[in-house]
């Protein structure tokens, strides 16, 4: 719903943001981001990500965590397609200008492979812009896009009809700083010989755009083409930096100008009524991401007496070392005679599994998409490749361990509050343990190294991959853990893990399976990897997306019926 300040001045100029306001370049932008983010480690930017406790919002903190671990955009961002690369870089690097410059440069290199995929953000954009010009309002563009991209996109969009609409354009490489520095706006006003005052409107689709307008001393007009909820928009701004107007469409913009014309009849060369085009529909609301819903399962769960956790990608992040070791290991499959032992296509669970097996068999390396996603563990990879061939998996695990010795040692908590959750469980009288396919030599080193102090004192039991003849998905490790605790294997023992392997092991052991969805799979994908068929029957009892949801789940069972 459109909102505006009663005292808003008639505009002498409308300066527009480009992407997400005038045009839709989401396909190219997200493709470039997905190419660039896996380079963060090589660019030296992983350690420069903003600490989560310094992030502006909880959403920003979750984005930083996801990018740090998976080197890609959070799936909700990809599904909603509402934010720009500038928003993302400001969220994850804060005020670190050097880090943002490096990131923007790498993004531009990637964007060269995709730019040109551009269309009007809203139907009728050309007609509305033409009406604004007919009213005598000057038009400009100020964008973080580089000149080579903006000029090409101006020639391309709407069959080139936009090229003569704008009196000035300013790009990132025309100034010394990216938004939210106000230079891109001030430079446009300088070109137009206009002052930076309330009669200059900067129309943009993001918090960063409104912050930039505020710093420039002009009127910020928030274009809500992404259809954010009003409460969400309000949460971004203080009274001091709130936009002068919030509009959902160009039709709303014309309505606002018509209201201004009533109180300021000499403001425009022609009235909005004289030049206004027929109404065009507003931008379509993005399709929502379908979230897995864990709440209905709460009442079905038995209160936990024992909670066992997977290690990697559940309690801690060791993805860098793991993927480096897998990269080194796969070429050994030829001499280990493992290529011919991979599963046949008809025995794979999903079409994606078929593709992964075929790719490894042909190239002796992971498919680039698997490496970019960084969402599955080496155990899951071996399950996909070898199925029920236990001997082949044992050979593969041994080869992995040989290479992992060169990389392991860097271990971080998967989320900042993991230690607090583990300590909280112990205060509730719940016994806590770790089950991992990691060999003991690696696990004990990582257990002592995490958070620089180690977590050794937080667990009542641990079982590693080399403590039993068979590793997960066989239930042996879980059964050994409850045996060590002198507790029966029943549903009051929860096993929390991030992989299909963990779910299968828990169900075969007769335990409650809690799927930790740290990789943020959506509901359609979860239904695909847990089909519940005769051949693949095992499904988790409950899904949690992070440790705050997990803690709420435990507390719900604590206060619920025994």
N, C-alpha and C positions, 0 to 999 in steps of 0.2 A: 504494500500500500504506500502510495507516494506521501511524503511528508516534507515540509519546508518551513524555514524561518519566516515569520511575517515581515521582517525588515529587510529581506533580501533585495539587493539592488538590481535594476535592469542591466543585463550584460552588454559591455562594449565588445567583448571577444569571448568566444568559447574555445578553450584549449582542451583538446581531447587526448586522453590516453589512447593507445592503438589496440593492442591485443586485449580481448575481453570486454572492450567498450565499443569500438567501432567495428572491429573485425574478429572473426573466430579463426585462430591459427592453432587451436588446441592439438590437432593431430600432429602437426610438425613440432610443436613445442614439447609435447610429452614424449615423442619419439627421441628428440634431442636430449631431453633430461634422462631418459632411460639409457642412452648411450654414454652420457657424461658421468652419471653417479658411480658406476663401477670403477671409474678412474680416480676416485677420491684418495685412495691409498697411495697411488703413484704420484698424485699431485701434492701429497703431504698435508691433506686437508682433514683427514679423519680426526687427528688430535686437536684440530682447531674448531671442531664442532662445539657449539655453545653448550656448557654444562646444563643439564636438565633443570637444575634449580634456579638458573638464571634466565630461563625462557619466559616469554611474556605471558603465554597461556598454557594450560595443560595440553591442549591440542598440539602446540608447538613442541612441547617436551616429548610427547609421543612420537612426533615426526622425527625429531633429532635421534631418539632411541632407535627407531626403525631404520633410518638411513645409516646410522653407525653400524648396526648389525648386518643389515641386508644390502646396503649400497643401492637402494632403489626407493622409489616413492611408495608411501603408504598406500595400500589398495583403495582406501576410501577416497584419497585424493584422485587416483586414477579413475575411480568410478564416478565421482562427482564432477570432475573436470571444471573446477571453479576457480582455481588459483593460478597465478603466474609464476614463472621462474624467479622473478624479483621477490615476490612474497616468500617463496621457498627459501631463497638465499638469505633474506633478512631474518627469517625465522630460525634458520639453523646456524648462522654465523653472527647474528647480532650486529654489534658495532665494529667488527673486525673487517675494516675496509680492504685490507690487503687480501684476506681470504676470499672476500666476495669478488674482487677483481680477477683473481686466479680462476674462480668458479665461472664467472661470466665469460672469460676468455675461452675456457674449455667448452662451455656451452655453445658459444658462437661457432667454434670449430665443428661441433656436432651438428648444429643447426644448418650449416651449409649443405648438408646432405638431404635436408627435408624442406627448406623454406620454399615458398611458392604455393603451398597448400593453404589458401586463404579464401575466406568468403565473408560476406557481411554478417555481423553478429546478430543483427535483427532484420527481418524483412522490412523493406522500405527505407533503409538507412540513407540511400542516395537521395530519395525524395525529401526526407526530413532535412538533411543537410542543405539541399538546394533551397528549401523554404527558409531556413535560417539565414542564408546568404541574401535572399530576397528581402528579408526584414532589415538588412543593413548590418547584421552582426558579423564581425570578422571571425574567421575560423582558422584554427591552427592545430598541430599535433605535436605533443611532447612525449617522447617514448624512450624506454631503455633499449629499444631495438637499435641495432647498428644501421648506419646509412645504407649500406649495400642491400640489407634486407627490406627496409622500409620502402626504398625507391622501387625495388622489384615488385613488392606486394602492392604498391600504389598502381603500378602499371597493370597488375594482374586482376585485382579485385573488381568484380562487377564489370568485367570486360574493359577495364581502363577508364570508366566514366568518372572516377573520383579525382583524377590527376589535377584538375583545375579548381577543385573545391577549396583548397587551403591556401591561405595567405602566407603561412610560414610553417615550416616543420623543423623540429630539433630532435636529434638522435643522440644516443649515448656517446658516440665518438665525436660529436660536435662540442662536447663539454668535458670537464675533467672528472666529474663524479656521477655515479648512478643515483637514481632516486633511492631513498627519500631526500637526498640533497636537492635543494630547490632550483639548482642552476638550469635544469632543462626547461622549467617554466619561465624563469627570469630571462633566459636567452630568447625565448619566443617573444616575450613582451618587448624586449630590446629591438628585435627585428621589426616589430610592428609599431615601434615608437609609442608604446602605451605604458602607463604606470602600473606598478604592482599594487592594486587596491581591490576593493570588494566588487568593482565592476568587471574585473577579470575572473571568469569562472574556469576552474579546472575540473573537467568531468572525467572521472575514473572509476574503476570497478573494485578497488581494493583499499584496505587499511593504509597501505604504503602510499597510495595516490593521495588520500586525504591528509596524511601526515606531510607529504610533499607540498600540498596546497597551503597547509597551515604555516609551514616554514617560509613559504614564498610570500605570505601576506595576502593571498587571494581567496576567493570564495570556493570552497570545496563542494562539489556536487557528486554524490555517490550514486553511480549507475548500477543498480542491483539487477543486472541482466542474469546473474547466476541464481537469482531468486533465494538469497539467504533469508532465513527467518528474521523478523524484526528484532526479536530479543537477542539474537546472535550478533547482529550489527551493532546494537546498542552497547553490548558488552565490550566492543573494541575501543570505544571512544570515551574520553572524559568530556566534561562540559566545555573545556577550553578548546579541544581539537575536534569537536563534533562537526560533521558536514553541515553546510547551510541548507542543503536539500538532499533527500533520498528519493530516487526515481526508479521505477521498475522498467521503463520503456521510453522510447522517443515520443510516444503519444503523451506520456506523463510530462515530458519536457515541454511539449507544445501547450499543454494545459497550464503549466506553471507560467509560461511566458504570456499566455492570454490573461491570466490573473494580474500579472504585473502591468500589462498594458491598460487594464481598467483604471488603475490608480496612477499610472504614469503614461498618459495617452500620447505624449510626444516622444516616447522612448525609442520607437522603431520607425524605419522608413516606410514599411508597410505593416499592417496589423497581422497578427497570427491568423485571424479569420480569413484574410484575403489570400494568403499564400499556403495555408495548411493543406497537406495532401489528404486524400481519403485515409481513414484509420487503417494501420497495419497491425497485425497481431504482435503481442510482446514475445520476447524470446521464450523458448520452451524450457520448462524446469528440467534439469538433468535427471536421468533415471537414478533412483536411489540404489545404493549398494544393499544387497540383501544380507543382513547380519544373522549369524547363527544365534539363536536365542536359548540361553541356558536356564532361564528362570523356571520354566515349567518342570524341569527335572529335579528341582530342589527337594520337593516333598517326597520324591521316590528314593532318595538316597539314605542310606543308613549312616548314622553319626560315626565319624571315623575314630577308631582307637589307635590306628597306625596309619601314617601317610608316608609312602615311599615316592621319591622323586627320581626322574631321569636327570642326568647331569647336563650334558651339552645341549644348548638351545632351549633348555627349560629353566634351570637355575643359573647357568652361566653361558657366556658367549665365547666360544673358541672357534668360530667359523673361519677366521683368517687362516689359522694353522691347519684346520681340517681340509679346506679346499686346496691349499698349497700341497698338502700331502697326497690328496686324491689326484691332482694334476701330475705329480711325480710318479705315482703308482701305476696308472692305467697303461702306459706303454709297456710295463712289465708283464701284462697279461699274455702277450705272445709267448714269451719264454716259459711262463708258468702254465701254458697250455689251458688257459681259462676261456679263450675266445669261443671254442667249440662247446663249452659247457653252459653257455648262456641259454636262457629260456627260449622256447619257440613262441612265435607271435600269438598263437591261440591260447597259450598259458598265461599271458600277461593280463593284468587287471584292467588297464585302461589303454586307450589309443596312445596316450602320452608315454606310457611305459613301453609300448611297442617301438615308438620312435627313439626313445632313449637307448634301448638295447641295440637297435639297428645302428645308431650313430656311434656308440662305443665299439661295436664290432667292426665298423668300417674305419674309424679314425683313431681308435685307442685314446679317446679323450671325451670329456663331458660335452654335451651340446652347449653352445654359448648361452642359450636361454636358461638352462639349469644353473649355470655359473652366475648368470646375472641375477636370477631370482634368489639364490643363496637360501633356499627354503627347506632343503631336505638333507638329511644326515648321511654319513657314509653307510650306516647300517641299512637305511632305506634304499640307498643306491644298490647295495649288494642284494637286498631282497628283490628288487626289480630285475637285476641282472641274472640272478641264479635261482630264484624261487626256492624250492625245497631241497636243492643240492647242498646239503650241510658241509660236505667235504670241500666243495669249491669255495663256499663262503669262509671256511676256516683258512684256506690258503690265501684268500683275498685279504682277510683281516690281518694275517701275519705280514703280508706285503705292505699293507697300509701302515702297520706299526713301525716297520723298518724306515719308511719315509717320514712318518710323523715325528720321529726322534730329532729330525733336523729343524722342525718348525714349532714344536709345542713349547709352552711356557707363558705365552700371553693369554691371560684369562681374566674376564671381567664379569661382574654380576650382570645377568640378563636385564634386570631392572634395578633401579636404585633402592627399592624397598624390600628386596629379597631377604636380606639378613633379618630385617624386622619381622617379616612374616614367619620365618623359621623360628625366631625367638618367641614370637607370639604363640605359635603352635605348641611349643614346649611348655609355655605357661598354662595352656589349657589342659595339660596332662596328656597330650598326644605324643606317642613315640614317632620319631622322624628318622628316615633313612634315605640312602642314595643307591640306586641301581643303575649301572652304566656298562655299556659294551666297551668302554675304554679299558685298556690294560692297567693293572695296578701301578706299575711304575710311572705312568702318566697321571693317573687320577690322584695319587697321593701328592705328587708335586703340585698339581693344579689346586688341590684342596688346601694346601698350605700357603699357596701364593695369592689366592683370590682376595681382592681388596687390601692387599699388602699385609693383612693380619692373619688370614686363613680362617676357614670355617670348621676346622676339625672338631671343635667342641659342640657343634650344633647338631650332630648326628649320633643316633644310638646304634646304627648299623650301616655298613656299606658293603656292597657286593660288586665286583668288577668282572669284566669279560673273561679274564683268565682264571676266575675262581670256580667256574663250572665247566663241564665238558661242552655244553651247548650254550650259545648266547641268545639273547632276544632275537626273534620273537618267541623262542621256546621259553616256557615259564620257569626253567630251572633256577635262574638267578633270583626271581621273586620268591619262589618257594624256599630257597636257602635263607633269604633275609628274614622271613617270618619264623623260620625254624630257629635262627639265631636269637630271635626275640622271644622264643617260646610262646608263640601266638598262632592260632589256627589261620589258615588261608581262607578267609571268608569275606563277604562284602563290607565288613567294617574296616578292612584294609583297603585304602585307596592307593592307586598307582597313578602318578601325574607325569605325563610325558607328551612330547610334541610330535610324535610320529605314528604312522600306522603300525610300525613294529611294536611300539609301546602299548598300543591298544590291544593288539593281538596277544601279546604276552600277558597282560592283565586279565583278559577274558579267559585265556586258557588256564590261568592259575586260580580262577574263581574269585578274583578281586573286583572292586569297583574301578572302572577305567575313567579317569579324568583327562580329557584331551586338552593340552595346553596349546592354544591357537596363537602362539607368539608370531607365527608367520602371517597371521591375519587372513587365512583363507576365508572366502565367503561361503554362504550356505550351499549354492550349487556345486562348488568344488568339493566341499565336505561330503556332500551326497555322492559325488563321483568316487572319492577315495575310500568311502565307507558305504559300499552299495547295499550291504545286507543281503547279498544273494547266497544261494546254496554253496557256491564255490568260495565266496568271500563274505562270510556271515558276520564277522566281528565289527561291532560299532561301539563307540564310546557311550558311557552312561550319561555323560555331561560334557559340555564344551565351555571353557573359560578363555577369554581373550587376553587377560593380563592378571597380575597378582592381586590387584584390587578386587577384581571379580572373584578370584579364587578365595580370598579372605572372606568376602561377603558370603560365599557359598558355605564355607566352614562354619561361620557364625550362625547362618540360617539353620544348619543341622544341629548346632549346639543348643539352640533355643527351641528347636522343634521336638516332635515326639521321639522318644528313644527307640 
